[in-house]
Amino acid sequence: MVIVFKPNASKEQIGHVSDYLHAKGFDIHINEGKELTIFGIVGDTKLLTPETFLEMDGVSNAFRVQESYKLCSRTFHPRNTKVRVGDVTIGGSEIAVIAGPCSIENEEMLFHISSGIVKSGANLIRGGAFKPRSSPYAFQGLGEEGLKYLRKIGDRTGRPVVSEVMAISDIPLFEKYVDLIQIGARNMQNFALLKELAHVKKALLLKRGISATIDEWLNSAEYLASKGNQRIILCERGIRTFEQSTRFTLDLSSVPVIKKKSHLPIIVDPSHPMGQRELVIPMARAAVAAGADGIMVEVHNCPEKALSDGPQSLTIKQFSDLMKEIEIIAGAIGKTIAKN
């Protein structure tokens, strides 16, 4: 249930409603704007009626939130949420760019790639240390060693770093080394992992599941928000359909749909769904034009020798060209590329 107070509601009137709800055992999420204060009531609100609050002094409106994802709903939180990661804000008027290799193969390659992408304007550096590969015989990542390399590069370049967590037991490592913790598509509905990550004091990047609807995706975000972590960034990475000309189907319609349904920022990963580097660039441009708050692309200094996802990885030169192109598109829709 949502309670909206009048612009001139006094602290005493707001406090009276707050005391009433707390006495009945409800949690309140407060959204304070310049003019309005909004209460989002969390709990079993079946016994509450909107009419009860409409009779209270200072209350302008009271209504139930129909969506199952209460805290992530725009009904509950009308203003866009901005998530700060290091010196970068995701969800505002700037477009954040996350780039780096699919897998961290060694320190030298990570340094080479990071130097190139930072020079071109990348805001955050990504790199996989624990890799969820379809084949058990494929490269599985360097583990903690890879995270150490990533942290070292982040400190050296002054850029926040991003990596994907796979297991609950590895969360302490990510708290130590990583600025933005990625929850991969395969783990979008790993609710045990989500519940644990909800207690982490780091921003979280939640990728859409391979076969997940948008509402299922938002309900996974609700697991994080309802347990305490509302620093959530959504990432569209394509869904599985009947089409076989690309690895997955990149659902760019999810960007405006999410903007309508939720206040959470959303970025787009065109690398994984397209699977071919010549297709990644146009879809990255399209993601910016669609209103995404950022993009995440894979870049490698020698894609033909990459241990994972080489065919979809941009060269450093291609990434540089892409940055110039999306800056133009961003300007056309009244946005700019984020600067560190």
C-alpha positions as CSV (number, residue, x, y, z in Angstrom):
1,M,0.0,0.0,0.0
2,V,1.1,3.5,-0.8
3,I,0.2,6.6,1.2
4,V,0.7,10.1,-0.3
5,F,0.8,13.1,1.9
6,K,-0.3,16.6,1.0
7,P,2.4,19.1,0.1
8,N,1.7,21.0,3.3
9,A,1.5,18.0,5.6
10,S,3.2,18.8,8.9
11,K,5.8,16.6,10.6
12,E,3.2,15.9,13.3
13,Q,0.7,14.6,10.8
14,I,3.3,12.4,9.0
15,G,4.5,11.2,12.4
16,H,1.0,10.2,13.5
17,V,0.6,8.0,10.4
18,S,4.1,6.5,11.0
19,D,3.3,5.7,14.6
20,Y,0.0,4.1,13.7
21,L,1.7,1.8,11.2
22,H,4.7,0.9,13.4
23,A,2.3,0.0,16.2
24,K,0.6,-2.5,13.9
25,G,4.0,-4.0,13.0
26,F,4.5,-2.7,9.5
27,D,7.7,-1.5,7.9
28,I,7.7,1.8,6.1
29,H,9.9,2.8,3.2
30,I,9.9,6.6,3.0
31,N,10.3,8.5,-0.3
32,E,10.7,12.2,0.3
33,G,10.6,14.5,-2.7
34,K,10.7,18.3,-2.8
35,E,7.0,18.6,-2.4
36,L,5.6,15.3,-1.5
37,T,6.3,12.6,1.1
38,I,5.3,9.0,0.2
39,F,5.0,6.0,2.5
40,G,5.4,2.5,1.0
41,I,4.0,0.0,3.5
42,V,5.6,-3.4,3.5
43,G,3.9,-6.4,5.0
44,D,0.6,-8.2,5.0
45,T,-1.7,-5.2,4.3
46,K,-4.9,-7.1,3.8
47,L,-6.4,-5.8,7.0
48,L,-5.5,-2.2,6.1
49,T,-7.9,-0.2,4.0
50,P,-7.1,3.0,2.1
51,E,-10.2,4.7,3.6
52,T,-8.5,4.5,7.1
53,F,-5.7,6.7,6.0
54,L,-7.8,9.0,3.8
55,E,-9.5,10.1,7.0
56,M,-6.2,11.1,8.6
57,D,-5.0,14.7,8.6
58,G,-2.3,15.4,6.1
59,V,-3.0,12.4,3.8
60,S,-3.8,13.2,0.2
61,N,-4.2,9.7,-1.2
62,A,-3.9,6.0,-0.2
63,F,-4.0,3.0,-2.5
64,R,-2.8,-0.5,-3.0
65,V,0.1,-1.4,-5.2
66,Q,-1.1,-4.0,-7.7
67,E,2.3,-5.2,-8.8
68,S,3.9,-8.1,-6.8
69,Y,7.2,-6.2,-6.9
70,K,6.2,-3.4,-4.5
71,L,9.5,-1.7,-3.7
72,C,10.8,-1.8,-7.3
73,S,7.5,-0.5,-8.7
74,R,7.3,3.1,-10.1
75,T,3.9,3.3,-8.3
76,F,5.8,3.1,-5.0
77,H,8.7,5.2,-6.1
78,P,7.8,7.7,-8.8
79,R,11.2,9.3,-9.2
80,N,14.1,7.5,-11.0
81,T,16.6,5.8,-8.8
82,K,20.2,6.8,-9.2
83,V,22.9,4.3,-8.2
84,R,26.3,5.6,-7.3
85,V,29.3,3.2,-8.1
86,G,32.6,4.9,-7.3
87,D,32.5,8.2,-9.1
88,V,29.9,7.1,-11.6
89,T,26.1,7.7,-11.2
90,I,23.9,5.2,-13.1
91,G,20.3,6.3,-13.7
92,G,20.6,10.0,-14.3
93,S,21.2,12.1,-17.4
94,E,24.6,10.5,-18.1
95,I,25.1,7.2,-19.9
96,A,27.6,4.8,-18.1
97,V,29.8,2.5,-20.2
98,I,31.1,-0.7,-18.7
99,A,33.7,-2.6,-20.7
100,G,36.4,-5.2,-20.5
101,P,37.1,-8.9,-21.3
102,C,34.7,-11.7,-20.8
103,S,37.3,-13.6,-18.8
104,I,40.4,-12.4,-17.0
105,E,43.1,-14.5,-18.5
106,N,46.2,-13.0,-16.9
107,E,47.3,-9.6,-15.5
108,E,49.1,-8.5,-18.6
109,M,46.1,-8.8,-20.9
110,L,43.8,-7.1,-18.4
111,F,46.2,-4.2,-18.1
112,H,46.4,-3.9,-21.9
113,I,42.7,-3.9,-22.4
114,S,41.9,-1.7,-19.4
115,S,44.4,1.0,-20.5
116,G,42.8,1.1,-24.0
117,I,39.2,1.3,-22.9
118,V,39.9,3.8,-20.2
119,K,41.7,6.0,-22.7
120,S,38.5,5.9,-24.8
121,G,36.3,6.8,-21.9
122,A,35.1,3.6,-20.3
123,N,33.6,4.4,-16.8
124,L,33.7,0.9,-15.2
125,I,35.9,-2.1,-16.0
126,R,34.4,-5.6,-16.2
127,G,36.1,-8.9,-16.0
128,G,35.0,-12.5,-15.2
129,A,36.9,-14.4,-12.5
130,F,34.4,-17.2,-11.9
131,K,32.9,-18.1,-15.3
132,P,29.5,-19.9,-15.7
133,R,30.3,-21.9,-18.9
134,S,27.9,-24.2,-20.7
135,S,30.7,-26.8,-21.0
136,P,32.5,-28.2,-18.0
137,Y,35.7,-28.4,-20.2
138,A,35.7,-24.6,-21.1
139,F,37.8,-22.1,-19.3
140,Q,36.3,-21.5,-15.8
141,G,38.2,-18.4,-14.8
142,L,41.1,-17.6,-12.4
143,G,39.0,-17.3,-9.3
144,E,40.3,-15.1,-6.5
145,E,43.5,-14.5,-8.5
146,G,41.5,-12.9,-11.2
147,L,39.6,-10.7,-8.7
148,K,43.0,-9.5,-7.3
149,Y,44.1,-8.5,-10.8
150,L,40.8,-6.7,-11.3
151,R,41.1,-4.8,-8.0
152,K,44.7,-3.8,-8.9
153,I,43.6,-2.5,-12.3
154,G,40.7,-0.6,-10.7
155,D,43.0,1.1,-8.2
156,R,45.5,1.9,-10.9
157,T,43.0,3.4,-13.3
158,G,40.7,5.0,-10.8
159,R,37.7,3.1,-12.3
160,P,35.2,0.9,-10.4
161,V,35.3,-2.8,-11.3
162,V,32.5,-5.3,-12.0
163,S,32.5,-9.0,-11.8
164,E,30.0,-11.9,-11.6
165,V,29.4,-13.8,-8.4
166,M,28.5,-17.5,-8.8
167,A,28.2,-18.9,-5.2
168,I,27.2,-17.8,-1.8
169,S,30.5,-18.9,-0.4
170,D,32.3,-16.5,-2.7
171,I,30.4,-13.4,-1.6
172,P,33.1,-12.3,0.9
173,L,35.7,-12.2,-1.9
174,F,33.4,-9.9,-3.9
175,E,32.9,-7.7,-1.0
176,K,36.7,-7.4,-0.7
177,Y,37.6,-6.8,-4.3
178,V,34.6,-5.7,-6.4
179,D,32.7,-2.4,-6.6
180,L,29.7,-3.6,-8.5
181,I,28.6,-7.2,-8.1
182,Q,27.0,-8.8,-11.1
183,I,24.3,-11.4,-10.8
184,G,24.3,-13.4,-14.0
185,A,21.4,-14.5,-16.1
186,R,21.7,-18.1,-14.9
187,N,21.4,-16.9,-11.3
188,M,18.6,-14.4,-11.7
189,Q,16.2,-16.8,-9.9
190,N,18.7,-18.3,-7.5
191,F,16.7,-17.0,-4.6
192,A,19.1,-18.3,-2.0
193,L,21.9,-16.3,-3.6
194,L,19.7,-13.2,-3.9
195,K,18.7,-13.3,-0.3
196,E,22.4,-13.3,0.8
197,L,23.4,-10.6,-1.6
198,A,20.6,-8.4,-0.3
199,H,22.7,-7.9,2.9
200,V,25.9,-6.9,1.0
201,K,26.7,-3.2,1.1
202,K,27.6,-3.0,-2.5
203,A,25.7,-2.0,-5.6
204,L,24.2,-5.0,-7.5
205,L,23.9,-5.5,-11.3
206,L,21.0,-8.0,-12.0
207,K,20.9,-9.5,-15.4
208,R,17.7,-10.7,-17.0
209,G,17.3,-14.5,-17.1
210,I,17.5,-16.3,-20.4
211,S,13.8,-17.1,-20.4
212,A,12.5,-14.6,-17.9
213,T,9.6,-12.3,-18.4
214,I,10.1,-8.7,-17.3
215,D,7.8,-9.2,-14.3
216,E,9.8,-12.2,-13.2
217,W,13.0,-10.1,-13.5
218,L,11.5,-7.4,-11.4
219,N,10.4,-9.9,-8.8
220,S,14.0,-11.1,-8.5
221,A,15.0,-7.4,-8.0
222,E,12.3,-7.3,-5.3
223,Y,14.1,-10.1,-3.4
224,L,17.1,-7.8,-3.1
225,A,15.2,-4.7,-2.3
226,S,12.8,-6.3,0.2
227,K,15.8,-7.7,2.2
228,G,17.6,-4.4,2.4
229,N,19.7,-3.6,-0.7
230,Q,18.0,-1.2,-3.1
231,R,21.2,-0.2,-5.0
232,I,20.0,-2.3,-7.9
233,I,20.9,-1.9,-11.6
234,L,19.0,-4.0,-14.1
235,C,20.8,-5.4,-17.2
236,E,19.0,-6.6,-20.4
237,R,21.1,-9.3,-22.1
238,G,18.7,-11.0,-24.5
239,I,16.3,-13.8,-24.1
240,R,15.9,-17.2,-25.8
241,T,13.5,-17.3,-28.7
242,F,13.0,-19.4,-31.8
243,E,15.4,-17.1,-33.8
244,Q,18.8,-18.7,-34.4
245,S,20.6,-16.1,-36.4
246,T,22.0,-14.6,-33.2
247,R,22.8,-16.3,-29.8
248,F,19.8,-14.7,-28.2
249,T,17.2,-12.1,-29.1
250,L,18.1,-8.7,-27.7
251,D,14.8,-7.4,-26.3
252,L,15.4,-3.6,-26.5
253,S,11.7,-3.1,-25.8
254,S,12.5,-4.0,-22.2
255,V,14.2,-0.6,-21.8
256,P,11.0,1.6,-22.2
257,V,8.9,-1.1,-20.5
258,I,11.2,-1.1,-17.4
259,K,11.1,2.7,-17.4
260,K,7.3,2.6,-17.2
261,K,7.1,-0.2,-14.7
262,S,10.0,0.6,-12.4
263,H,12.2,3.3,-11.0
264,L,15.4,1.2,-11.2
265,P,18.1,2.1,-13.8
266,I,18.6,-0.3,-16.7
267,I,21.6,-0.9,-18.9
268,V,22.0,-3.2,-21.9
269,D,24.6,-5.8,-22.7
270,P,24.6,-6.3,-26.5
271,S,27.6,-8.6,-26.6
272,H,26.0,-11.8,-25.2
273,P,22.8,-11.9,-27.3
274,M,24.4,-10.9,-30.6
275,G,27.5,-13.2,-30.4
276,Q,29.2,-11.5,-33.4
277,R,31.2,-8.4,-32.9
278,E,29.9,-6.7,-36.1
279,L,26.4,-7.0,-34.7
280,V,27.3,-5.7,-31.2
281,I,28.1,-2.1,-32.3
282,P,24.7,-1.3,-34.0
283,M,22.8,-2.8,-31.1
284,A,24.9,-0.8,-28.6
285,R,23.9,2.3,-30.5
286,A,20.3,1.2,-30.5
287,A,20.4,0.6,-26.8
288,V,21.5,4.2,-26.2
289,A,18.8,5.5,-28.5
290,A,16.2,3.4,-26.7
291,G,17.0,5.3,-23.4
292,A,19.2,2.8,-21.6
293,D,21.1,4.2,-18.7
294,G,24.3,2.5,-19.9
295,I,25.8,-0.3,-21.9
296,M,28.2,-3.1,-21.1
297,V,30.3,-4.6,-23.9
298,E,33.1,-7.1,-24.0
299,V,36.5,-6.0,-25.3
300,H,39.7,-8.0,-26.0
301,N,43.1,-7.0,-27.2
302,C,43.3,-10.2,-29.4
303,P,39.7,-11.6,-29.8
304,E,40.8,-14.5,-32.0
305,K,42.9,-15.9,-29.1
306,A,40.4,-15.1,-26.3
307,L,39.7,-18.0,-23.9
308,S,36.0,-17.2,-23.9
309,D,33.6,-15.2,-26.1
310,G,36.2,-14.1,-28.6
311,P,33.8,-13.8,-31.6
312,Q,31.6,-11.2,-29.8
313,S,34.4,-9.2,-28.2
314,L,35.2,-5.8,-29.8
315,T,38.8,-4.8,-30.5
316,I,40.1,-1.8,-28.6
317,K,39.9,0.2,-31.8
318,Q,36.3,-0.8,-32.4
319,F,35.4,0.2,-28.8
320,S,37.0,3.6,-29.4
321,D,34.9,4.1,-32.5
322,L,31.8,3.0,-30.6
323,M,32.4,5.5,-27.9
324,K,32.5,8.3,-30.4
325,E,29.2,7.1,-32.1
326,I,27.2,6.7,-28.9
327,E,28.3,10.2,-27.7
328,I,26.6,11.6,-30.8
329,I,23.4,9.6,-30.1
330,A,23.4,10.5,-26.5
331,G,23.5,14.2,-27.4
332,A,20.6,13.7,-29.7
333,I,18.4,12.5,-26.8
334,G,19.6,15.1,-24.3
335,K,22.1,12.9,-22.5
336,T,25.9,12.7,-22.2
337,I,28.4,10.0,-21.7
338,A,29.4,9.8,-18.0
339,K,32.9,11.2,-17.1
340,N,35.0,9.9,-14.2
